[in-house]
């Protein structure tokens, strides 16, 4: 089952980032639905994905805490001029675009499908074969590599990053490597939270908070003096 899951993830990543516009929008959400159905038929249980009723209830306190902590950290980072520049992403220079992303695009196109794929299906599948450390480490590595495609041209669209790393080839490579390391670290935290809370709801909440509150923070940052 593990080999099939990995091949499916690689194929999904290629379709999402190197095909047409609409394929890029629907590929990951559709892949999550299909892979949940396929692995359920192959014997992966809701409990192994962190989606049983008792596990979802257990994740509520962790979910609330994650959102509160991220909101506090982003608020402080946006308020400080030295760190505010790193929120100046062209993608969220409009408040309406940031709100749409935070409430619709990020949860439906990114957070829910990625958490189902990685902390639900992949982590549940890995846990059948490996111990906790190997499961979390391999899951984090996979999550980092998953973001190579989406980080192409990262520095060209972020004033803070291009100012530090430059917008040339070396800057772009540094941006990609940085994105892989950062998302692998995030994957490790999300995987640990999934394990610690024994619920997929906890990493879903943290993932959403990091992306969505970050998008709102970017919109706010553009309105403040540099």
KOLFI-480202 format. One record per residue: y negated, z negated, x negated of N, C-alpha, C in turn; residue in three letters. Coordinates in steps of 0.05 Angstrom, whole numbers. Atoms other than C-alpha are relative to their C-alpha. Example, Ala and Ser with C-alpha at 12.3 -4.5 7.8 and 13.67 -1.06 7.14 Angstrom:
BEGIN
(atom (24; 0; -18); (90; -156; -246); (-24; 0; -18); 'Ala')
(atom (24; 1; 16); (21; -143; -273); (-22; -14; 15); 'Ser')
This chain:
BEGIN
(atom (24; 0; -16); (0; 0; 0); (-25; 0; -17); 'Unk')
(atom (23; 2; 17); (-48; -17; -56); (-9; 27; -11); 'Unk')
(atom (7; -26; 11); (-46; 52; -88); (-12; 18; 22); 'Unk')
(atom (11; -15; -22); (-59; 84; -21); (-28; -9; 7); 'Unk')
(atom (27; 10; -6); (-119; 39; -8); (-20; 9; -21); 'Unk')
(atom (18; -8; 22); (-149; 55; -77); (-6; 30; 2); 'Unk')
(atom (5; -29; -3); (-140; 130; -68); (-18; 6; 23); 'Unk')
(atom (17; -4; -24); (-171; 126; 1); (-29; -7; -6); 'Unk')
(atom (27; 9; 7); (-231; 88; -27); (-14; 21; -18); 'Unk')
(atom (11; -21; 18); (-242; 140; -82); (-8; 25; 16); 'Unk')
(atom (6; -23; -16); (-238; 197; -33); (-24; -4; 18); 'Unk')
(atom (22; 6; -18); (-286; 163; 15); (-27; 0; -16); 'Unk')
(atom (24; 0; 16); (-337; 152; -41); (-9; 28; -7); 'Unk')
(atom (7; -28; 6); (-335; 225; -61); (-12; 14; 24); 'Unk')
(atom (10; -13; -25); (-344; 249; 11); (-27; -11; 7); 'Unk')
(atom (25; 13; -9); (-400; 199; 24); (-24; 9; -17); 'Unk')
(atom (23; -5; 18); (-442; 219; -37); (-2; 29; -10); 'Unk')
(atom (1; -27; 12); (-425; 291; -55); (6; 22; 20); 'Unk')
(atom (-4; -21; -20); (-418; 328; 11); (-25; 1; 17); 'Unk')
(atom (23; -4; -17); (-465; 342; 69); (-13; -26; 9); 'Unk')
(atom (16; 23; -9); (-518; 296; 99); (15; -17; 20); 'Unk')
(atom (-13; 16; -21); (-479; 277; 161); (26; -12; -9); 'Unk')
(atom (-24; 12; 12); (-415; 266; 122); (-7; -25; -15); 'Unk')
(atom (8; 23; 15); (-453; 218; 78); (-7; -23; 19); 'Unk')
(atom (7; 21; -19); (-476; 179; 140); (25; -12; 12); 'Unk')
(atom (-22; 10; -16); (-410; 173; 176); (25; -6; -17); 'Unk')
(atom (-25; 2; 15); (-359; 174; 119); (10; -28; -4); 'Unk')
(atom (-9; 28; 6); (-358; 100; 100); (7; -15; 26); 'Unk')
(atom (-9; 14; -25); (-359; 71; 172); (26; 11; 11); 'Unk')
(atom (-24; -12; -10); (-306; 121; 194); (24; -8; -17); 'Unk')
(atom (-22; 7; 18); (-264; 106; 133); (9; -29; 5); 'Unk')
(atom (-7; 28; -5); (-267; 31; 148); (18; -2; 25); 'Unk')
(atom (-16; 1; -25); (-241; 42; 219); (28; 11; -5); 'Unk')
(atom (-26; -13; 5); (-186; 89; 196); (18; -17; -18); 'Unk')
(atom (-17; 16; 18); (-163; 44; 139); (9; -26; 12); 'Unk')
(atom (-9; 24; -15); (-162; -18; 183); (24; 7; 17); 'Unk')
(atom (-22; -8; -17); (-118; 19; 232); (25; 6; -17); 'Unk')
(atom (-23; -8; 16); (-73; 47; 177); (14; -24; -13); 'Unk')
(atom (-12; 23; 13); (-63; -19; 140); (12; -20; 20); 'Unk')
(atom (-12; 17; -21); (-51; -56; 205); (28; 11; 7); 'Unk')
(atom (-26; -13; -6); (5; -6; 220); (19; -5; -23); 'Unk')
(atom (-17; 4; 24); (31; -17; 149); (7; -30; -3); 'Unk')
(atom (-8; 28; 0); (35; -92; 163); (-20; -20; -10); 'Unk')
(atom (21; 19; 9); (-30; -122; 137); (-10; -15; 25); 'Unk')
(atom (7; 16; -24); (-47; -180; 184); (-30; -6; 1); 'Unk')
(atom (28; 7; -4); (-115; -199; 213); (-7; -24; -18); 'Unk')
(atom (5; 23; 17); (-109; -265; 175); (-4; 8; -29); 'Unk')
(atom (3; -9; 28); (-101; -229; 109); (-26; 14; -5); 'Unk')
(atom (26; -13; 2); (-165; -192; 124); (-23; -19; 6); 'Unk')
(atom (21; 19; -7); (-202; -255; 143); (-12; 3; 27); 'Unk')
(atom (11; -8; -26); (-210; -232; 214); (14; -13; 24); 'Unk')
(atom (-11; 14; -23); (-168; -279; 256); (-21; -17; 13); 'Unk')
(atom (20; 15; -14); (-205; -320; 308); (-8; -26; -15); 'Unk')
(atom (6; 25; 14); (-198; -385; 270); (-15; 4; -25); 'Unk')
(atom (15; -5; 24); (-222; -354; 206); (-29; 8; 5); 'Unk')
(atom (27; -8; -7); (-283; -323; 239); (-16; -25; 7); 'Unk')
(atom (15; 25; -7); (-302; -391; 268); (-5; -17; -25); 'Unk')
(atom (4; 16; 24); (-292; -424; 200); (-22; 11; -17); 'Unk')
(atom (21; -12; 16); (-341; -375; 169); (-28; -4; 9); 'Unk')
(atom (27; 3; -11); (-400; -392; 213); (-19; -17; -17); 'Unk')
(atom (18; 16; 17); (-429; -449; 171); (-7; 13; -26); 'Unk')
(atom (6; -14; 25); (-423; -408; 107); (-19; 23; 5); 'Unk')
(atom (18; -23; -6); (-456; -348; 141); (-28; -9; 3); 'Unk')
(atom (28; 10; -5); (-516; -389; 164); (-12; -8; -27); 'Unk')
(atom (11; 9; 26); (-524; -421; 95); (-7; 23; -18); 'Unk')
(atom (5; -23; 17); (-520; -354; 60); (-26; 14; 8); 'Unk')
(atom (25; -13; -9); (-576; -324; 103); (-24; -17; -7); 'Unk')
(atom (23; 17; 6); (-621; -384; 93); (-7; 0; -29); 'Unk')
(atom (5; 1; 29); (-612; -386; 18); (-12; 27; -10); 'Unk')
(atom (11; -26; 8); (-624; -311; 9); (-29; 4; 9); 'Unk')
(atom (28; -2; -10); (-686; -313; 53); (-19; -16; -18); 'Unk')
(atom (17; 17; 17); (-714; -370; 11); (-5; 13; -28); 'Unk')
(atom (2; -12; 27); (-700; -335; -56); (-17; 25; 1); 'Unk')
(atom (16; -24; -2); (-728; -268; -34); (-29; -6; 6); 'Unk')
(atom (28; 7; -6); (-790; -300; -5); (-15; -9; -25); 'Unk')
(atom (13; 10; 25); (-805; -335; -71); (-3; 23; -19); 'Unk')
(atom (2; -22; 19); (-790; -272; -112); (-22; 20; 8); 'Unk')
(atom (21; -18; -8); (-836; -229; -70); (-28; -13; -3); 'Unk')
(atom (26; 13; 3); (-891; -281; -74); (-10; -2; -28); 'Unk')
(atom (8; 2; 28); (-891; -282; -150); (-5; 28; -11); 'Unk')
(atom (6; -27; 9); (-926; -221; -180); (19; 11; -21); 'Unk')
(atom (-18; -9; 22); (-879; -218; -241); (26; 11; 11); 'Unk')
(atom (-25; -9; -11); (-818; -208; -197); (-4; 19; 24); 'Unk')
(atom (6; -16; -23); (-851; -173; -139); (4; 30; -6); 'Unk')
(atom (-2; -28; 7); (-851; -106; -176); (28; 11; 3); 'Unk')
(atom (-27; -10; -3); (-776; -102; -173); (9; 5; 29); 'Unk')
(atom (-6; -6; -28); (-779; -98; -97); (-14; 26; 9); 'Unk')
(atom (16; -24; -8); (-824; -36; -98); (17; 25; 0); 'Unk')
(atom (-17; -23; -4); (-772; 13; -75); (-13; 20; 20); 'Unk')
(atom (12; -21; -17); (-798; 79; -46); (14; 1; 27); 'Unk')
(atom (-15; -2; -25); (-744; 75; 7); (-11; -18; 22); 'Unk')
(atom (9; 20; -20); (-776; 15; 41); (-30; -6; -3); 'Unk')
(atom (29; 4; 1); (-850; 27; 32); (-13; -1; 27); 'Unk')
(atom (9; 2; -28); (-857; 28; 108); (13; -23; 14); 'Unk')
(atom (-11; 23; -14); (-848; -34; 151); (20; 9; 22); 'Unk')
(atom (-18; -10; -21); (-816; 7; 207); (26; 10; -12); 'Unk')
(atom (-24; -10; 14); (-767; 40; 159); (17; -24; -9); 'Unk')
(atom (-14; 24; 10); (-749; -28; 129); (14; -15; 24); 'Unk')
(atom (-11; 13; -23); (-738; -58; 198); (24; 15; 11); 'Unk')
(atom (-22; -16; -9); (-694; 0; 220); (24; -3; -18); 'Unk')
(atom (-22; 3; 20); (-654; -6; 156); (13; -27; 3); 'Unk')
(atom (-11; 27; -1); (-646; -81; 162); (17; -6; 25); 'Unk')
(atom (-13; 7; -26); (-625; -82; 235); (22; 20; 9); 'Unk')
(atom (-19; -20; -9); (-586; -17; 242); (16; 13; -23); 'Unk')
(atom (-14; -15; 21); (-571; 24; 180); (16; -17; -19); 'Unk')
(atom (-15; 17; 19); (-552; -31; 132); (24; -13; 12); 'Unk')
(atom (-24; 12; -11); (-505; -69; 178); (22; 20; 8); 'Unk')
(atom (-20; -19; -10); (-471; -8; 208); (10; 20; -20); 'Unk')
(atom (-8; -20; 19); (-470; 40; 150); (9; -12; -27); 'Unk')
(atom (-7; 12; 26); (-462; -8; 91); (15; -26; 3); 'Unk')
(atom (-12; 27; 1); (-447; -82; 104); (27; -2; 14); 'Unk')
(atom (-25; 4; -15); (-394; -81; 158); (23; 18; -12); 'Unk')
(atom (-22; -16; 11); (-354; -21; 131); (8; -9; -28); 'Unk')
(atom (-7; 8; 27); (-358; -44; 58); (15; -26; -1); 'Unk')
(atom (-14; 26; 0); (-337; -115; 74); (28; 4; 12); 'Unk')
(atom (-27; -6; -10); (-279; -89; 116); (17; 13; -22); 'Unk')
(atom (-15; -14; 20); (-258; -43; 60); (7; -17; -24); 'Unk')
(atom (-4; 14; 25); (-267; -89; 1); (9; -29; 3); 'Unk')
(atom (-8; 28; -3); (-265; -163; 21); (22; -3; 22); 'Unk')
(atom (-21; 2; -20); (-220; -149; 81); (26; 13; -10); 'Unk')
(atom (-25; -15; 6); (-169; -94; 65); (8; -2; -30); 'Unk')
(atom (-8; 0; 28); (-172; -89; -11); (7; -28; -10); 'Unk')
(atom (-6; 27; 9); (-175; -164; -23); (26; -11; 12); 'Unk')
(atom (-25; 9; -14); (-121; -177; 28); (25; 13; -13); 'Unk')
(atom (-22; -14; 13); (-77; -124; -5); (6; -11; -28); 'Unk')
(atom (-3; 10; 27); (-90; -149; -76); (13; -28; 1); 'Unk')
(atom (-11; 27; -2); (-74; -221; -54); (30; -1; 4); 'Unk')
(atom (-29; -1; -3); (-4; -199; -37); (14; 3; -26); 'Unk')
(atom (-12; -7; 25); (8; -178; -109); (-9; -18; -23); 'Unk')
(atom (11; 14; 23); (-36; -222; -153); (-10; -28; 8); 'Unk')
(atom (12; 26; -5); (-63; -292; -160); (-30; 2; 7); 'Unk')
(atom (28; 0; -9); (-134; -312; -140); (-18; 13; -21); 'Unk')
(atom (18; -11; 20); (-168; -296; -206); (2; 30; -3); 'Unk')
(atom (-4; -29; 3); (-137; -227; -214); (-10; 14; 25); 'Unk')
(atom (9; -12; -26); (-151; -212; -140); (-30; 2; 0); 'Unk')
(atom (29; 0; 0); (-224; -231; -146); (-11; 18; -22); 'Unk')
(atom (10; -16; 22); (-233; -197; -213); (4; 30; 5); 'Unk')
(atom (-5; -28; -6); (-201; -131; -193); (-17; 10; 24); 'Unk')
(atom (17; -7; -22); (-238; -131; -127); (-29; 4; -8); 'Unk')
(atom (27; -2; 9); (-304; -143; -162); (-4; 26; -17); 'Unk')
(atom (1; -25; 16); (-290; -86; -212); (-1; 24; 18); 'Unk')
(atom (-1; -23; -18); (-273; -38; -156); (-27; 2; 15); 'Unk')
(atom (25; -1; -15); (-337; -57; -119); (-23; 10; -18); 'Unk')
(atom (20; -10; 19); (-379; -45; -182); (3; 30; -4); 'Unk')
(atom (-4; -29; 4); (-348; 24; -194); (-7; 16; 25); 'Unk')
(atom (7; -13; -25); (-358; 41; -121); (-29; 8; 1); 'Unk')
(atom (29; -4; -1); (-433; 38; -133); (-11; 19; -22); 'Unk')
(atom (9; -20; 20); (-436; 89; -190); (-15; 23; 14); 'Unk')
(atom (12; -23; -14); (-450; 146; -142); (-27; -6; 13); 'Unk')
(atom (25; 7; -14); (-503; 110; -102); (-22; -8; -19); 'Unk')
(atom (20; 8; 19); (-540; 88; -165); (-11; 23; -16); 'Unk')
(atom (10; -23; 14); (-552; 158; -191); (-29; 4; 8); 'Unk')
(atom (28; -3; -6); (-627; 167; -197); (-14; -26; 9); 'Unk')
(atom (10; 26; -10); (-638; 93; -183); (-28; -6; -11); 'Unk')
(atom (26; 8; 12); (-696; 84; -232); (-23; 18; 10); 'Unk')
(atom (22; -18; -9); (-735; 145; -206); (-12; -8; 26); 'Unk')
(atom (10; 9; -26); (-743; 112; -138); (-9; -28; 1); 'Unk')
(atom (8; 28; 0); (-762; 42; -160); (-20; -3; -23); 'Unk')
(atom (22; 2; 20); (-829; 31; -195); (5; -22; -20); 'Unk')
(atom (-5; 22; 19); (-808; -35; -225); (21; 7; -20); 'Unk')
(atom (-22; -7; 18); (-743; -10; -254); (-8; 23; -19); 'Unk')
(atom (8; -22; 18); (-773; 55; -281); (-20; -10; -21); 'Unk')
(atom (19; 11; 19); (-828; 14; -313); (13; -14; -23); 'Unk')
(atom (-15; 15; 21); (-777; -28; -351); (19; 18; -15); 'Unk')
(atom (-21; -16; 12); (-722; 22; -364); (-8; 28; -7); 'Unk')
(atom (8; -27; 4); (-760; 87; -363); (14; 18; 21); 'Unk')
(atom (-11; -19; -20); (-746; 148; -319); (16; 23; -12); 'Unk')
(atom (-16; -21; 13); (-711; 192; -371); (30; -5; 2); 'Unk')
(atom (-29; 2; -1); (-637; 201; -383); (11; -27; -8); 'Unk')
(atom (-9; 26; 9); (-628; 137; -421); (-6; -22; 21); 'Unk')
(atom (7; 19; -21); (-665; 99; -367); (18; 2; 24); 'Unk')
(atom (-18; -3; -22); (-621; 129; -314); (28; -11; -6); 'Unk')
(atom (-27; 11; 8); (-557; 112; -352); (-1; -31; 1); 'Unk')
(atom (3; 29; 0); (-583; 41; -362); (-1; -11; 29); 'Unk')
(atom (2; 8; -28); (-599; 37; -288); (28; 0; 14); 'Unk')
(atom (-27; -1; -12); (-528; 59; -269); (17; -22; -10); 'Unk')
(atom (-15; 22; 11); (-496; 10; -317); (-8; -27; 11); 'Unk')
(atom (10; 25; -11); (-541; -45; -292); (9; -4; 29); 'Unk')
(atom (-8; 2; -28); (-524; -28; -220); (30; -7; 3); 'Unk')
(atom (-29; 6; -1); (-449; -29; -234); (5; -29; -7); 'Unk')
(atom (-4; 28; 8); (-453; -96; -270); (-10; -19; 23); 'Unk')
(atom (12; 17; -21); (-498; -125; -215); (18; 0; 25); 'Unk')
(atom (-17; -1; -24); (-454; -101; -158); (28; -11; -5); 'Unk')
(atom (-25; 13; 6); (-391; -123; -193); (-3; -30; 1); 'Unk')
(atom (6; 29; -2); (-422; -192; -200); (-3; -8; 29); 'Unk')
(atom (3; 5; -29); (-442; -189; -127); (28; 0; 14); 'Unk')
(atom (-26; -1; -11); (-371; -168; -110); (17; -24; -6); 'Unk')
(atom (-15; 25; 8); (-343; -228; -148); (-9; -23; 18); 'Unk')
(atom (11; 22; -17); (-389; -275; -109); (10; 4; 29); 'Unk')
(atom (-9; -6; -27); (-372; -241; -43); (30; -6; 4); 'Unk')
(atom (-29; 5; -1); (-298; -243; -58); (7; -29; -1); 'Unk')
(atom (-5; 29; 2); (-301; -316; -78); (-8; -14; 26); 'Unk')
(atom (8; 11; -26); (-339; -332; -14); (20; 6; 22); 'Unk')
(atom (-21; -6; -20); (-287; -296; 27); (24; -18; -4); 'Unk')
(atom (-23; 18; 6); (-233; -337; -8); (-7; -29; 7); 'Unk')
(atom (8; 28; -4); (-272; -403; -4); (-3; -6; 29); 'Unk')
(atom (4; 5; -29); (-292; -396; 69); (24; 7; 16); 'Unk')
(atom (-24; -9; -14); (-225; -365; 87); (-8; 16; 25); 'Unk')
(atom (10; -15; -23); (-265; -317; 131); (-16; 24; -11); 'Unk')
(atom (15; -23; 8); (-294; -247; 126); (-29; -2; 10); 'Unk')
(atom (27; 3; -11); (-355; -270; 166); (-20; -9; -21); 'Unk')
(atom (17; 11; 21); (-383; -307; 106); (-11; 21; -19); 'Unk')
(atom (11; -21; 17); (-388; -248; 58); (-15; 21; 15); 'Unk')
(atom (16; -19; -17); (-412; -203; 115); (-29; -10; 2); 'Unk')
(atom (27; 11; -3); (-471; -250; 125); (-15; 0; -26); 'Unk')
(atom (14; 0; 26); (-487; -256; 51); (-7; 28; -8); 'Unk')
(atom (5; -28; 7); (-481; -181; 40); (-24; 11; 17); 'Unk')
(atom (22; -9; -17); (-527; -167; 100); (-26; -13; -9); 'Unk')
(atom (24; 14; 8); (-577; -219; 77); (-12; 12; -26); 'Unk')
(atom (10; -11; 26); (-581; -191; 6); (-13; 27; 5); 'Unk')
(atom (11; -27; -4); (-592; -120; 31); (-23; 1; 19); 'Unk')
(atom (20; -2; -22); (-631; -129; 95); (-25; -17; -6); 'Unk')
(atom (23; 16; 7); (-676; -186; 73); (-14; 12; -25); 'Unk')
(atom (12; -14; 22); (-686; -148; 8); (-17; 23; 9); 'Unk')
(atom (15; -23; -11); (-709; -87; 48); (-27; -10; 12); 'Unk')
(atom (25; 12; -12); (-759; -130; 88); (-18; -10; -22); 'Unk')
(atom (16; 9; 22); (-781; -161; 23); (-15; 22; -14); 'Unk')
(atom (13; -23; 12); (-795; -92; -5); (-24; 9; 16); 'Unk')
(atom (22; -8; -17); (-838; -74; 54); (-24; -19; -2); 'Unk')
(atom (21; 20; 3); (-877; -138; 46); (-13; 3; -27); 'Unk')
(atom (10; -3; 27); (-884; -127; -29); (-20; 23; -3); 'Unk')
(atom (19; -23; 1); (-918; -60; -18); (-27; -7; 12); 'Unk')
(atom (25; 8; -13); (-971; -95; 24); (-16; -20; -16); 'Unk')
(atom (12; 21; 16); (-987; -147; -29); (-12; 13; -25); 'Unk')
(atom (11; -11; 24); (-1031; -135; -90); (20; -1; -23); 'Unk')
(atom (-18; -1; 23); (-993; -115; -153); (-10; -16; -23); 'Unk')
